[in-house]
Amino acid sequence: MKLLKAIIRPNKVDEVKDALARLHISGMTVTEVRGHGKQKGHTAIYRGKEYNVSLLPKMQIEVVVTNTIADEAIRAIVEAARTGEIGDGRVFVLPVEQAYRIRTGEQDI
Amino acid sequence: MYGSPVTADLDGARRAIGRDILAGDGGLSALRRFTEEIDRELQRLHAAATPASIPAAVIALGGYGRYHLCPHSDIDLLVLFGGGVGAAEERFLRDLLHPLWDAGFVVGHQVRESGEIETPEIDNPEFLLALADARLIAGDAALYRGLREATDVPRTRAIVIDALQRLLEERHARFSGTFYQLEPDVKEAPGGLRDVAAARTMAEASDPTLLRRNSDAPRLAKAEDFLLKLRALLHLARRRNDNVLGHELQEQIAEQLAYPGPSARHRVESLMADYFSHARAVARALERVQRTAPAPLGVNIGRTRDGVRFIDDVAAARQPQSWLSVFQAALDADTGVADETLDGIRRETESAAFADLLPGAGHRAALLALLRPQRGLYARLSDMHDCGLLGRLIPPFQSITCRVVRDFYHKYTVDEHTLQTIRNLERLVVTPDAHPRFSTLLQEVDAPELLVLALLLHDVGKWRDDDHALESVRMAEGFLALLPLTETARDTVLFLIRHHLRMSQVAFRRDTEDPEIVREFASLVGSEDRLKLLCLMTLADVEAVSPDTLTRWKEELLWRVYVDTYNCLTRQYADDLIERTETAAAGCVARRPADLEAAEVAAFLEGLPRRYLQLFDRRAVYEHVRLARDIHPDEVHLRLTRMESVWELTAVTLDKPMLFANVCGVLSSFGMDILRGHAMTSPNGLVLDIFQFADAERFLALNPGASDAVLHAIEDVVAGRSTAADRLRGRLSGLRRRPAARVAPVVRIDGDASKKYTVLEIVALDEIGLLYRISRGISEQGCEIDLVLIATEGHTAIDVFHLTRRGAKLTPAEQQGLTAFLEQMLEDTA
């Protein structure tokens, strides 16, 4: 099992969700986050004054998938979230060692 | 000499009071007879006096006004004249007062001219208090009525009550606050005659029914009668105005009043027991009045510890047009509305129609005024909703009462969600530090009540399940037509309702880094004012969905869309020009009034920034077209109009060097402070400048012909017959400067924002002449000013210029040179 952690543009959440749904992946966690990668923010100007926007608003989608569809899910995320401009985001892939259902205590991985 | 019974035999008249009282007459009736004799004496003296040259009224004040003159009481008089006091009036006063003094009366007199009473003497509360018992004795009844009308108003009554409370406290402190005095002063001591008058005055000034609601009134009347008897006998015994019931007189008076008892000691005890019983009744009645008297806030409206309420609920029930005012009074007093008043409105509101509640334009304007965001607005609107009034005042709101719409986001019924949006706006006012950027925006909005109105109506269409924004607009249109709103204001409210979801969609669901998305949104919004309103509406709306919906993350996204759109509106609008064939222009041409030709409207519009059609309604556009008719070089066509608190100058002319600076300079030379405005130049050289300015010294309002003087001065400057520099020479330094916190000037040049222009943005401390200095400096540097946006937010001027030099954008070196020049200039003048 893999944990896919995707940092994407806020306006791309629906498209990524739809793309994952087409792979029958429906469980996910979506979080509002702020940060920067290579994009490193930019300088905004309001009424003549500059202010540095170093942390940009992004969305983080976390989804756990089986190893067999991990690559397909990663491709779906990348394609749905891409604009081709700096700031499109990243997908991190982490191995999942174990998982438990809290309600039953049952280990399902 | 005067032959009247009183002045001829004052002692006899005084002794008659004692005889009457001891014969079993009541104190009140005996003193009334004595007082009426004094009245008649004054009326005789008034008739015999050398007439004043102007109307005069002789008015009794205080105890004399109440018919409570005791044998040696002072006679307190007000002589009121209908104009200035001259020699004839002084003679009249001598003829009136000298005989009284000669006869041995102590007269406390005050003289006022009618002009002096137009404004109540709030710094003289004792006088206002004495006026509470004013009574006309002789002379001009109209003058007396004028006095009553000027002083018997809620504000004065509130001052009287405050003064009374203070005087009571001071007086009671002199007696250690107890009426159990062994040698009581029957006038001054707690429970004495002054307290009787205080209880009556306080009730009369706040709620006349207060004393009638329990047994206080008859007990107070009995106590007053008893105390007046004592006071009259004390005056006769001491032969002076001494009101202390000392030990030595207690025996004598107990005997005079035939108190029973085997010995003098027993008779005194009976007298004093009687005294304490009456004093206790007075003290209790006064205490109750002090505790419950509403402070007058308006007609039939007072403030109690339970909140603001109608003083006479029965009268209020018959006057539904007064119901709104109790909520406004509560907002003004920063408190709630009393439960009993809310209950009363709840009982009556079902039968009240909109036209009963808000019958006239004034009442409807009062509704708009109430909607200004301020502390308590959410609570008061909730009260109004709870008692059924809000849905009657704003009929579309009725449709969403307790309306449940099930979705994944909303936590409240539609009506409560709507009210919470207003609570969120209120919080921006009350706790500006929570969302400082948005609080500042709200402060900059000219008519925030329009925003609240839009919020109240934005979801009324949710009574149906389809597109609620369109349905809300449909429902709002009919209601807004009933309110005294300008066409522009009405359009703004409808725009906000129609597009209330748009900004959150752009901020949270669209790629705002795409300039085209922002440009499209800016095009929809059209002006900075609407952008601010929509941004605030979005913030308030999102925050009212649930306690967790508005995160810092969303707030940041919203703010960025605001800033990007603001910059787009102020810096990029010059590239977006009106084309002859486009719909908005065609609509303007098609609906033109009969006196305008289609071709001249089309020619006027073509090439102006498209923003122009969003800033001005059609009526304004047609006025501008008329002004542009038959314009020739060196001519300017002007229109000066007064708006609510500012003046607006519209100038149409043909472009020439230094034009903008010269017009600004002329306005500054008259001391006008330019606050907002637009300057636009069309490709064929037609210039349209609109300035809104403040005339703090009221030069235009106070001087006949001042408007013409300003207009002629502008015509002279445009024609080249004089220059603004000539008019201003030596004057700018003498002009009024606005005292304010220092604002560090900012000069920023952007060569990329517009395809055709270099955009210069200047933020500096606003002061008279600033715009002239900047624009003259720009022109002196060889730049042409084609478009200008002028704004003032608080003490800060925010001006955006679109410039060219020799018909092209400025080179980097020219940009650098202009920036340095302007920075130096602003530093030197700051």
Interface residues (C-beta under 8 A of the other chain):
Chain A: R9 P10 N11 K12 D14 E32 V33 R34 A44 I45 Y46 R47 G48 K49 V53 P57 T83 E85 G87
Chain B: F508 R509 R510 D511 T512 E513 T551 W553 K554 E556 L557 R560 V563 D564 Y566 N567 V746 V747 R748 D750 E761 I762 V763 I798
